[in-house]
């Protein structure tokens, strides 16, 4: 077995799918499947139960994960340290930040521009991925701070609550629901829906409430990012129910956003390791980010005091 196979094992256990593992590791879904097949062939037994696109870890897979995590995290730290030495970046100037992809490509460049005005000699590495992957980056020390939805899966982080946001419905311009000031659960009945991935808790909660309300609906498109949900809505494929904080970065003339009721409140914050307090420069970065997101996002308030 090789390190890449072990990284694939860890990523699939964390995400429950080859799609999620592909996002974390930055390699194709087919490559993920090849590495998993090779690992299972070498050890002589299946590690996962295949169930309608999901990969459910067997007890044998879970038993291997702690050993794999220890090995991959140590090697990752060695690689990062070697890269830092080669690049001439010291701990005093280098800041690693992890954000969802949608923020990395929209809001973060402006924050970085303001940050470099304060610290011209600083070096920043930006990492992106889903919230679960960001938690893993912090645990592995591949990032100094990460922006995630709260509460975290892992309770060992130092958490700084930062923002609170509602949920919004995104639909094509001219859609019948666009005439309403707010969209209620019953309004989604008999509509084509654009839903976020099945591994998300919010997705399961929404579908559960729709079934209880006996509101017939159809998931026409399943996506794995708010950006994709907004793009599909703009193309007239249906109505998306997504976090207002992220959706506000993808406003366009082709879509309309309406508050979703009953209100679904999500909190977001910065996580770090308790043993690694943030530097003054990192604190400056967090403050700049909070100011920028409040100035750009809708349906969001700052809660960090």
N, C-alpha and C positions, 0 to 999 in steps of 0.2 A: 504494500500500500504506500501511497505517497501523500505529501502534504496537501495537495490540491483536493484529493479525494476526501481527506478529513475535513477540510474547510467546507466542502460541499455538504457533507454529513451534518455539520454544525448548522449551516445556513438553512437546510431543509427542515431540520428539527425546529428551528426558530420560527420559520415562516409557514410551514405546512404545505409548501408547493414548490415546484421547480421554477415557477414564475417569480416567486418571492426570493428564492435563492439566487436566481439570475440577476435580480435587482441589487442584492447585497454585494455579490461578488463581481459584477460587471462583466459577466461572460454570458454566452448564448444559452438559451434553454436546452438546446440539443446537447451542448457541451456538459451542462449539469447532469443530464440524463446519462451520458456516457460515463462520466466519473462515478456516478452512483452505481451503475451496472457493473463497472469494473471492480469497485470496492466490494459489492455483494458477492461477485464471482470469486474474489480472492479469499474472503473470509468464510464463504461456504454457506451462507444463509441470508434470507431477506431481512432487511432492516425496517421496511415500511410496509404497511397495508395500503394497497392502491384502492381508492374509493372515489369514483366520479371526479377525477382530476385532483383530488386531495391525496396527500401522502401522510398517513397516520403512523407516527413512530412506534415500533414495537418496543417492549421493555429492553431488548438487547441494544437497540439504538440509543435509548436514554442512558443506559449504563456506560456507553462509550463516551458520551458527550463531555463529562467533566475532565476526562483525560485529554480529549481532543482540545478542549478550551485552553487548558494549561499549556499544551505544546504550541498551539497556534498563536496565543498571546505573547509568549516569550519570543518566538521567532519574529512576530510582527514588530515587537519593540526593537529587536536587533536590526531589522531592516530599516526602521525609521531612523534610528540613531546613525546608522551608516549613511543614509541619504542626507541627514542633517549635516554630518561632517563634510560630505562631498560638496554640498551646496554652500557651506560656510555659514549656515544659519544656527545661531545659538538659542538656548532657551530664553534669553532675554529679549530677543526680537521676534521669534517665531510664535504665531498664534494659530492653533488649529480649531476650526469651528465646523460644526455639523448641523445642517438644516435640511428640511424637506426640499426636494428638487424644485418644487414650485416657487419657493422663496429664494432659492439660490439663483434662479434665472430671472427673477423679477425685482425683488427688493434689495437683495444683498449688494449688487454693484454700487448702488447709491450710498449704502452704509459704509462700504469699503472706501469709497472716495472721501467721505467725511473723516473716516478713521485715519487715513493716511495724511490728511491735513494736520491732524494732531500729532501723529507719530510717523514722520517721513521715512524713517529707517526701518520701520516694522516690516515683517514678512507674514503673510496670512495664507494658510492652506484651507481651502473650502472643500468640505466633504458633504455628500448628499445621499439621501435614502429615506425609506419609510421610518416612522417613529421607532419601531422595534429595532431596526438596524442602527439608528442613532444611539439608542441605549447601549447596544453592543459596542459601538465605537468608543463610547465613554468608558465602559468597563475595560476594554482592551487598551485604553490610553492612546488610541489613535487620534482622539480629538480631546481638546482641553475643555470645551463646553459644547452642549448640544441643546437645540430647541425642540421640545416635544409636547405632545398633548398630555395633560395630567388627568388622573394619577398615572405614574409610571408602572410598568409591569414589575420591575425590580424595585424593591423598597429601600435599597441600600444607598441610593444617590442623595446628595445634598440638592434639594429642590428650591428654586426661587420662583414662585408664581409671578407671572408677568402680565398676562392678558386674559380677558374673558370675552368670548364671542358667541353669537347665536348661530342658528342654522338658517340657510336660505334656500329657496326654490329657484332654480335657473331654468328658463324656458325660452323657446324661440320668440322673437318679436312677432306679435300678432296672435300668439297662442290664446285660446279662450281664458285661461287662468291669469293672463297678464292684466286683465281688466280689474282684478281683485286687488285690494290694498294689502292683503295678506292671504296666504294659502293655508288651509286647514287640512288635517289628515283626510277627512272625508272627500275633499276636493280631488285627491289623487286617484279616486276610484275611476276605473275605465280609461285610465291614461297609460300610455307607454312610458315606462320609467327608465332612467339611466342611473344605475346603482353602482356604488363603489364595491370593491372586491368582497367576496363572501367571507374572507377571514376577518373582516372588520366587525367589531361588536355593534357599532351604530347601524350597520346594515341589517344585522339580525334583529335588533330592537325595532327598526322601522317595519320590517316585514311582519314581525309578530303583532305589532299594533294594527297593521292593515288587516291581517287575518281576523283579529279580535273584533275589529270594527266592521267586518264582513264587507270590506271594500275591494271588489275584484280589481286586479291590476296585472300588468304584464311587464316583466323586466326585459326590455328590448335589447339593451346594451349593458354589459358589465365592463367597468373600466377600473383602472388602478391608480388614478390620480384625479384631483379636482380639475386640473388643467384639461385633461381629456374629457371629463364630464361636461365642462363648459363648451368645449369645441363640438362635442356631439349635439348638445342642445342648440348651438348656433346653426348646425346643419339640419335642424328640424327633426331630430331622431327621438325626441321625447322630453320629459321633465326630469331634472336632476335635483336631489336633495343633498346638499353639501355644506360644509362649514363656511360661514360667511367670511371669516378672516381670510381664508385662502382664495375663495371665489372672487373677492373684491379686486384681486390683482389681475383678473382676466375679463374685466368689463369690455364690452364691445357693442357696436350698434346693432348687432344681430341677435342679442339676447336681452332678456328682461329678468331682473332679480326681485323676488318678493319674500318678505319674512315668512318663516314657517311656524305654524302654531298647532299644538301647544309648543311653546318655546323649548328648544333643546340647547342648553348652555354647555359650552366646552371651555375648559381652562387650559392655558398653555404656559410653559415656563422654561427656564434655563436649568439644565442639570449638569452637575460636576461630581467628581469624586470627593468625598469628605476629606481625604488625606492630601488633596491637592488644591489648596485655596487659589482663587483667581488672583492674578497680578493686577496692578493698577491699570495697565494697558488693557487687559481683558475686561476689567470693570468699565472702562471707557467705551469699549466696543459694545457691551451689553446695553449701556445707557443710550448710545447712538441708535442701536437697533430698535429699542423700545420707542424712542421718539419718532423714528421713521415709520414704523409700522402703524402707530396711532394716527399719523398724519395721512396715511394712504388708505388704510382699511376702513370698511364700514361695518357697523354692527359690532364694534369691538371697543372695550374700555381697558384702561391700564389698571392693574391691581397690585403693582409692586410698591405702591406708596411713594 
